[in-house]
Amino acid sequence: MFFLLIFLWGVLRLKNNFKREHKIHQQQQNFLLAITHELKSPLASVKLYIQTILKRDLDKEQQQVFLRNSLKDIERLDDLVENVLLTTKLENRSYNLPKEEFDLTEMVAGIVDRLQKNSCQSQIIKPELDPEVKLVADKFAITNVVTNLIENAIKYSPPCASVFVRLKKEGSKLIFSVTDHGIGVPDEEKKNIFNKFYRVGNESTRKTKGTGLGLYIVKTVLQKHNAVIKVKDNTPSGSIFEVTFENYAG
Protein backbone atom coordinates (compact mmCIF):
# COMPACT_ATOMS: atom_id res chain seq x y z
CA MET A 1 0.00 0.00 0.00
CA PHE A 2 2.85 2.38 0.87
CA PHE A 3 4.59 1.86 -2.47
CA LEU A 4 1.27 2.19 -4.29
CA LEU A 5 0.70 5.57 -2.66
CA ILE A 6 4.20 6.69 -3.64
CA PHE A 7 3.55 5.53 -7.22
CA LEU A 8 0.24 7.38 -7.42
CA TRP A 9 1.82 10.50 -5.94
CA GLY A 10 4.58 10.33 -8.55
CA VAL A 11 2.09 9.91 -11.39
CA LEU A 12 0.03 12.87 -10.14
CA ARG A 13 3.11 15.05 -9.80
CA LEU A 14 4.29 14.09 -13.29
CA LYS A 15 0.85 14.94 -14.68
CA ASN A 16 0.86 18.35 -12.97
CA ASN A 17 4.38 19.09 -14.25
CA PHE A 18 3.30 18.16 -17.77
CA LYS A 19 0.25 20.45 -17.57
CA ARG A 20 2.40 23.30 -16.25
CA GLU A 21 5.00 22.86 -19.02
CA HIS A 22 2.24 22.70 -21.65
CA LYS A 23 0.71 25.93 -20.29
CA ILE A 24 4.10 27.70 -20.34
CA HIS A 25 4.72 26.47 -23.89
CA GLN A 26 1.30 27.77 -24.99
CA GLN A 27 1.94 31.15 -23.35
CA GLN A 28 5.29 31.44 -25.11
CA GLN A 29 3.66 30.60 -28.44
CA ASN A 30 1.03 33.27 -27.82
CA PHE A 31 3.77 35.75 -26.95
CA LEU A 32 5.67 35.02 -30.18
CA LEU A 33 2.49 35.44 -32.23
CA ALA A 34 1.67 38.68 -30.44
CA ILE A 35 5.14 40.22 -30.67
CA THR A 36 5.41 39.25 -34.35
CA HIS A 37 2.15 41.07 -35.04
CA GLU A 38 3.17 44.05 -32.91
CA LEU A 39 6.43 44.38 -34.88
CA LYS A 40 5.03 43.80 -38.35
CA SER A 41 2.06 46.15 -38.11
CA PRO A 42 3.90 49.45 -37.41
CA LEU A 43 6.82 48.49 -39.67
CA ALA A 44 4.44 47.87 -42.58
CA SER A 45 2.69 51.16 -41.85
CA VAL A 46 5.93 53.17 -41.76
CA LYS A 47 7.11 51.49 -44.97
CA LEU A 48 3.86 52.40 -46.74
CA TYR A 49 4.01 56.04 -45.60
CA ILE A 50 7.61 56.45 -46.75
CA GLN A 51 6.95 54.74 -50.10
CA THR A 52 3.98 57.03 -50.68
CA ILE A 53 6.05 60.14 -49.91
CA LEU A 54 8.78 59.00 -52.32
CA LYS A 55 6.50 57.92 -55.17
CA ARG A 56 3.84 60.62 -55.10
CA ASP A 57 4.08 64.35 -55.53
CA LEU A 58 2.58 65.34 -52.16
CA ASP A 59 2.32 68.87 -50.90
CA LYS A 60 4.10 69.84 -47.67
CA GLU A 61 1.01 69.46 -45.49
CA GLN A 62 0.34 65.90 -46.73
CA GLN A 63 3.99 64.99 -46.17
CA GLN A 64 3.80 66.31 -42.61
CA VAL A 65 0.72 64.17 -41.89
CA PHE A 66 2.43 61.05 -43.22
CA LEU A 67 5.62 61.81 -41.28
CA ARG A 68 3.68 62.39 -38.04
CA ASN A 69 1.86 59.08 -38.50
CA SER A 70 5.18 57.36 -39.14
CA LEU A 71 6.56 58.84 -35.93
CA LYS A 72 3.59 57.44 -33.98
CA ASP A 73 4.32 53.96 -35.31
CA ILE A 74 8.02 54.31 -34.47
CA GLU A 75 7.07 55.31 -30.91
CA ARG A 76 4.93 52.15 -30.70
CA LEU A 77 7.97 50.11 -31.70
CA ASP A 78 10.09 51.95 -29.15
CA ASP A 79 7.61 51.14 -26.37
CA LEU A 80 7.62 47.47 -27.39
CA VAL A 81 11.42 47.27 -27.36
CA GLU A 82 11.52 48.96 -23.95
CA ASN A 83 9.06 46.40 -22.58
CA VAL A 84 11.15 43.46 -23.80
CA LEU A 85 14.38 45.07 -22.58
CA LEU A 86 12.98 45.80 -19.13
CA THR A 87 11.54 42.28 -18.83
CA THR A 88 14.99 40.85 -19.51
CA LYS A 89 16.52 43.07 -16.84
CA LEU A 90 13.86 42.22 -14.26
CA GLU A 91 14.42 38.48 -14.72
CA ASN A 92 18.11 38.91 -13.92
CA ARG A 93 18.13 38.47 -10.14
CA SER A 94 21.46 40.26 -9.80
CA TYR A 95 20.13 43.39 -11.51
CA ASN A 96 19.38 46.30 -9.20
CA LEU A 97 17.15 49.13 -10.37
CA PRO A 98 19.14 52.38 -10.23
CA LYS A 99 17.38 55.04 -8.13
CA GLU A 100 17.37 58.81 -8.67
CA GLU A 101 15.12 61.71 -7.72
CA PHE A 102 12.94 63.09 -10.51
CA ASP A 103 9.75 65.08 -11.02
CA LEU A 104 6.99 62.46 -11.35
CA THR A 105 4.38 65.09 -12.21
CA GLU A 106 6.43 66.24 -15.18
CA MET A 107 7.00 62.65 -16.33
CA VAL A 108 3.32 61.70 -16.17
CA ALA A 109 2.29 64.91 -17.94
CA GLY A 110 4.75 64.19 -20.76
CA ILE A 111 3.50 60.62 -21.20
CA VAL A 112 -0.12 61.80 -21.20
CA ASP A 113 0.68 64.39 -23.88
CA ARG A 114 2.41 61.83 -26.13
CA LEU A 115 -0.27 59.16 -25.79
CA GLN A 116 -3.04 61.71 -26.25
CA LYS A 117 -1.65 62.71 -29.62
CA ASN A 118 -1.41 59.06 -30.67
CA SER A 119 -4.89 57.93 -29.60
CA CYS A 120 -7.73 60.26 -30.60
CA GLN A 121 -8.37 63.75 -31.89
CA SER A 122 -10.53 64.61 -28.88
CA GLN A 123 -9.11 65.08 -25.39
CA ILE A 124 -9.77 61.63 -24.00
CA ILE A 125 -6.97 61.55 -21.42
CA LYS A 126 -7.80 63.84 -18.52
CA PRO A 127 -4.92 64.37 -16.06
CA GLU A 128 -5.41 65.51 -12.47
CA LEU A 129 -1.87 65.85 -11.14
CA ASP A 130 -0.55 67.37 -7.93
CA PRO A 131 2.28 69.80 -8.87
CA GLU A 132 5.99 69.08 -8.42
CA VAL A 133 5.70 65.57 -6.99
CA LYS A 134 9.22 64.24 -6.51
CA LEU A 135 10.00 60.51 -6.41
CA VAL A 136 13.22 58.57 -5.79
CA ALA A 137 13.02 55.57 -8.11
CA ASP A 138 14.25 54.02 -11.36
CA LYS A 139 13.09 56.64 -13.85
CA PHE A 140 13.18 54.33 -16.86
CA ALA A 141 11.19 51.60 -15.08
CA ILE A 142 8.57 53.97 -13.63
CA THR A 143 8.16 55.59 -17.05
CA ASN A 144 7.40 52.12 -18.36
CA VAL A 145 4.84 51.52 -15.58
CA VAL A 146 2.98 54.77 -16.26
CA THR A 147 3.02 54.21 -20.03
CA ASN A 148 1.72 50.64 -19.77
CA LEU A 149 -1.15 51.55 -17.44
CA ILE A 150 -2.36 54.48 -19.56
CA GLU A 151 -1.97 52.55 -22.82
CA ASN A 152 -4.00 49.67 -21.38
CA ALA A 153 -6.79 52.06 -20.36
CA ILE A 154 -6.90 53.48 -23.90
CA LYS A 155 -6.70 50.05 -25.51
CA TYR A 156 -9.65 48.57 -23.66
CA SER A 157 -11.86 51.67 -23.77
CA PRO A 158 -14.44 52.60 -26.43
CA PRO A 159 -13.19 55.07 -29.09
CA CYS A 160 -12.57 58.51 -27.62
CA ALA A 161 -13.88 57.60 -24.16
CA SER A 162 -12.50 59.45 -21.13
CA VAL A 163 -9.45 58.10 -19.30
CA PHE A 164 -8.60 59.81 -16.01
CA VAL A 165 -4.98 59.91 -14.84
CA ARG A 166 -4.51 61.06 -11.24
CA LEU A 167 -1.46 61.72 -9.08
CA LYS A 168 -2.18 62.68 -5.48
CA LYS A 169 -0.24 63.04 -2.23
CA GLU A 170 -2.19 61.72 0.74
CA GLY A 171 -0.25 62.13 3.97
CA SER A 172 2.69 59.71 3.90
CA LYS A 173 1.35 58.02 0.76
CA LEU A 174 1.62 58.81 -2.93
CA ILE A 175 -1.27 57.54 -5.07
CA PHE A 176 -1.16 57.22 -8.85
CA SER A 177 -4.28 55.90 -10.58
CA VAL A 178 -5.66 55.34 -14.07
CA THR A 179 -9.44 55.10 -14.47
CA ASP A 180 -11.25 54.04 -17.63
CA HIS A 181 -14.79 53.29 -18.75
CA GLY A 182 -13.87 50.24 -20.81
CA ILE A 183 -14.74 46.56 -20.65
CA GLY A 184 -13.46 46.09 -17.10
CA VAL A 185 -11.63 43.11 -15.60
CA PRO A 186 -13.74 40.12 -14.46
CA ASP A 187 -13.14 39.10 -10.84
CA GLU A 188 -11.82 35.69 -11.89
CA GLU A 189 -9.17 37.35 -14.08
CA LYS A 190 -7.87 39.90 -11.58
CA LYS A 191 -5.48 37.44 -9.95
CA ASN A 192 -4.00 36.42 -13.31
CA ILE A 193 -3.59 39.63 -15.29
CA PHE A 194 -0.18 40.42 -13.75
CA ASN A 195 1.29 37.05 -14.80
CA LYS A 196 3.85 37.11 -17.58
CA PHE A 197 2.40 36.41 -21.06
CA TYR A 198 -1.13 36.19 -19.62
CA ARG A 199 -3.87 37.54 -21.85
CA VAL A 200 -7.56 36.69 -21.93
CA GLY A 201 -8.75 34.76 -24.96
CA ASN A 202 -7.00 33.24 -27.97
CA GLU A 203 -4.10 35.18 -29.50
CA SER A 204 -5.13 34.44 -33.08
CA THR A 205 -8.62 35.88 -32.58
CA ARG A 206 -7.91 38.71 -30.12
CA LYS A 207 -8.57 42.16 -31.55
CA THR A 208 -6.67 44.20 -28.96
CA LYS A 209 -2.94 44.70 -29.32
CA GLY A 210 -0.41 43.54 -26.75
CA THR A 211 2.23 41.00 -25.79
CA GLY A 212 1.19 40.01 -22.27
CA LEU A 213 4.25 41.73 -20.77
CA GLY A 214 2.86 45.14 -19.77
CA LEU A 215 1.11 44.33 -16.49
CA TYR A 216 3.78 41.79 -15.53
CA ILE A 217 6.35 44.58 -15.82
CA VAL A 218 4.10 46.96 -13.85
CA LYS A 219 3.70 44.54 -10.92
CA THR A 220 7.38 43.49 -10.84
CA VAL A 221 8.74 47.04 -11.02
CA LEU A 222 6.39 48.25 -8.28
CA GLN A 223 7.36 45.34 -6.02
CA LYS A 224 11.00 46.37 -6.37
CA HIS A 225 9.98 49.89 -5.28
CA ASN A 226 7.95 48.65 -2.27
CA ALA A 227 4.78 49.89 -3.94
CA VAL A 228 1.50 48.04 -4.43
CA ILE A 229 -1.08 48.02 -7.20
CA LYS A 230 -4.78 47.23 -6.89
CA VAL A 231 -7.42 46.65 -9.56
CA LYS A 232 -10.85 48.02 -8.71
CA ASP A 233 -14.14 48.08 -10.57
CA ASN A 234 -15.22 51.44 -11.92
CA THR A 235 -18.90 52.49 -11.89
CA PRO A 236 -20.85 51.91 -14.10
CA SER A 237 -18.16 50.22 -16.22
CA GLY A 238 -14.41 49.97 -16.56
CA SER A 239 -11.47 49.59 -14.20
CA ILE A 240 -9.31 51.57 -11.81
CA PHE A 241 -5.63 50.63 -11.54
CA GLU A 242 -4.36 52.24 -8.34
CA VAL A 243 -0.67 52.39 -7.38
CA THR A 244 0.33 53.30 -3.82
CA PHE A 245 3.85 54.28 -2.78
CA GLU A 246 3.96 53.80 1.01
CA ASN A 247 5.98 56.02 3.35
CA TYR A 248 6.35 58.62 0.62
CA ALA A 249 8.39 61.63 1.77
CA GLY A 250 8.78 63.67 -1.42
VOGU-3710 file (C-alpha; in Angstrom, 3 decimals, decimal comma):
1> mfflliflwg> 0,000/0,000/0,000  2,848/2,385/0,874  4,593/1,856/-2,474  1,267/2,187/-4,291  0,698/5,574/-2,658  4,201/6,693/-3,645  3,552/5,529/-7,221  0,242/7,378/-7,418  1,820/10,500/-5,937  4,584/10,331/-8,549
11> vlrlknnfkr> 2,095/9,909/-11,392  0,033/12,871/-10,143  3,111/15,052/-9,798  4,291/14,094/-13,291  0,848/14,945/-14,682  0,859/18,352/-12,975  4,378/19,090/-14,254  3,302/18,160/-17,770  0,247/20,452/-17,573  2,402/23,304/-16,255
21> ehkihqqqqn> 4,997/22,862/-19,018  2,237/22,702/-21,654  0,713/25,928/-20,289  4,102/27,704/-20,337  4,717/26,475/-23,891  1,298/27,769/-24,987  1,935/31,146/-23,347  5,293/31,440/-25,111  3,657/30,604/-28,442  1,028/33,265/-27,817
31> fllaithelk> 3,770/35,751/-26,955  5,674/35,019/-30,179  2,490/35,435/-32,229  1,674/38,682/-30,436  5,144/40,219/-30,667  5,414/39,254/-34,348  2,148/41,075/-35,040  3,175/44,047/-32,907  6,433/44,384/-34,876  5,028/43,800/-38,349
41> splasvklyi> 2,060/46,150/-38,112  3,905/49,453/-37,406  6,815/48,488/-39,675  4,442/47,869/-42,579  2,688/51,161/-41,850  5,928/53,166/-41,760  7,108/51,489/-44,969  3,862/52,400/-46,744  4,008/56,037/-45,602  7,609/56,454/-46,749
51> qtilkrdldk> 6,954/54,736/-50,099  3,979/57,031/-50,683  6,052/60,135/-49,911  8,777/58,995/-52,318  6,502/57,923/-55,174  3,835/60,619/-55,103  4,076/64,348/-55,529  2,583/65,340/-52,161  2,325/68,867/-50,899  4,098/69,842/-47,673
61> eqqqvflrns> 1,006/69,464/-45,487  0,345/65,903/-46,727  3,989/64,992/-46,173  3,805/66,314/-42,614  0,715/64,173/-41,892  2,435/61,050/-43,216  5,620/61,806/-41,275  3,677/62,387/-38,038  1,864/59,083/-38,504  5,178/57,357/-39,138
71> lkdierlddl> 6,560/58,844/-35,926  3,589/57,442/-33,979  4,322/53,957/-35,314  8,019/54,305/-34,473  7,069/55,306/-30,914  4,932/52,152/-30,703  7,975/50,105/-31,695  10,095/51,953/-29,149  7,606/51,138/-26,366  7,619/47,469/-27,387
81> venvllttkl> 11,421/47,272/-27,361  11,524/48,961/-23,952  9,056/46,401/-22,583  11,148/43,465/-23,804  14,377/45,068/-22,577  12,978/45,798/-19,125  11,536/42,275/-18,828  14,994/40,848/-19,511  16,518/43,074/-16,835  13,855/42,221/-14,262
91> enrsynlpke> 14,420/38,483/-14,723  18,108/38,912/-13,923  18,125/38,475/-10,138  21,459/40,262/-9,800  20,130/43,392/-11,512  19,379/46,300/-9,196  17,155/49,129/-10,372  19,139/52,382/-10,233  17,383/55,045/-8,131  17,369/58,808/-8,672
101> efdltemvag> 15,118/61,711/-7,720  12,943/63,093/-10,507  9,745/65,081/-11,022  6,993/62,456/-11,354  4,381/65,087/-12,207  6,433/66,245/-15,180  7,000/62,653/-16,333  3,317/61,698/-16,170  2,288/64,914/-17,944  4,748/64,190/-20,757
111> ivdrlqknsc> 3,497/60,624/-21,204  -0,122/61,802/-21,203  0,683/64,394/-23,876  2,409/61,834/-26,127  -0,271/59,155/-25,791  -3,044/61,709/-26,248  -1,654/62,712/-29,622  -1,412/59,060/-30,670  -4,885/57,932/-29,595  -7,726/60,260/-30,604
121> qsqiikpeld> -8,367/63,754/-31,889  -10,533/64,614/-28,883  -9,113/65,081/-25,390  -9,773/61,630/-24,002  -6,967/61,546/-21,421  -7,798/63,837/-18,518  -4,921/64,374/-16,060  -5,411/65,515/-12,472  -1,869/65,853/-11,138  -0,547/67,374/-7,930
131> pevklvadkf> 2,275/69,799/-8,875  5,986/69,076/-8,417  5,697/65,572/-6,994  9,219/64,236/-6,510  10,005/60,514/-6,406  13,216/58,570/-5,792  13,022/55,568/-8,115  14,251/54,016/-11,358  13,087/56,645/-13,847  13,181/54,326/-16,864
141> aitnvvtnli> 11,190/51,604/-15,083  8,573/53,974/-13,629  8,160/55,591/-17,055  7,396/52,123/-18,365  4,845/51,523/-15,582  2,975/54,771/-16,260  3,021/54,211/-20,029  1,720/50,642/-19,770  -1,145/51,555/-17,437  -2,359/54,482/-19,555
151> enaikysppc> -1,967/52,552/-22,818  -3,997/49,672/-21,377  -6,785/52,058/-20,361  -6,904/53,481/-23,896  -6,695/50,052/-25,514  -9,646/48,566/-23,661  -11,860/51,668/-23,765  -14,443/52,597/-26,427  -13,188/55,066/-29,086  -12,573/58,514/-27,622
161> asvfvrlkke> -13,878/57,605/-24,160  -12,504/59,447/-21,133  -9,451/58,103/-19,300  -8,603/59,806/-16,006  -4,983/59,914/-14,836  -4,508/61,063/-11,238  -1,458/61,721/-9,083  -2,178/62,677/-5,478  -0,236/63,039/-2,234  -2,194/61,722/0,739
171> gsklifsvtd> -0,245/62,131/3,973  2,686/59,713/3,896  1,355/58,016/0,760  1,623/58,808/-2,931  -1,270/57,540/-5,068  -1,163/57,216/-8,853  -4,280/55,901/-10,579  -5,658/55,342/-14,065  -9,437/55,101/-14,465  -11,251/54,038/-17,625
181> hgigvpdeek> -14,792/53,287/-18,751  -13,866/50,243/-20,813  -14,744/46,559/-20,652  -13,457/46,088/-17,100  -11,629/43,106/-15,603  -13,736/40,119/-14,464  -13,145/39,105/-10,835  -11,821/35,691/-11,886  -9,172/37,346/-14,085  -7,866/39,902/-11,581
191> knifnkfyrv> -5,482/37,439/-9,945  -3,997/36,424/-13,308  -3,593/39,633/-15,295  -0,184/40,418/-13,750  1,289/37,055/-14,804  3,851/37,113/-17,581  2,398/36,414/-21,056  -1,129/36,186/-19,623  -3,872/37,537/-21,851  -7,555/36,693/-21,930
201> gnestrktkg> -8,746/34,758/-24,962  -6,997/33,244/-27,966  -4,096/35,179/-29,499  -5,127/34,440/-33,082  -8,625/35,877/-32,581  -7,910/38,709/-30,125  -8,566/42,161/-31,550  -6,670/44,203/-28,955  -2,938/44,697/-29,319  -0,412/43,538/-26,752
211> tglglyivkt> 2,232/40,997/-25,786  1,191/40,013/-22,274  4,251/41,732/-20,770  2,855/45,138/-19,772  1,106/44,334/-16,486  3,777/41,787/-15,533  6,352/44,584/-15,818  4,104/46,956/-13,849  3,701/44,538/-10,919  7,375/43,492/-10,842
221> vlqkhnavik> 8,736/47,042/-11,025  6,389/48,245/-8,283  7,358/45,336/-6,025  11,003/46,374/-6,371  9,977/49,885/-5,276  7,954/48,653/-2,272  4,784/49,891/-3,939  1,503/48,037/-4,427  -1,075/48,018/-7,195  -4,780/47,226/-6,892
231> vkdntpsgsi> -7,420/46,651/-9,563  -10,846/48,020/-8,710  -14,143/48,084/-10,567  -15,221/51,444/-11,916  -18,899/52,490/-11,893  -20,850/51,911/-14,096  -18,163/50,217/-16,218  -14,409/49,971/-16,559  -11,472/49,588/-14,199  -9,313/51,575/-11,806
241> fevtfenyag> -5,634/50,631/-11,536  -4,361/52,243/-8,343  -0,672/52,388/-7,377  0,326/53,295/-3,819  3,847/54,282/-2,780  3,961/53,802/1,007  5,980/56,020/3,348  6,352/58,624/0,617  8,387/61,631/1,767  8,778/63,666/-1,416
//
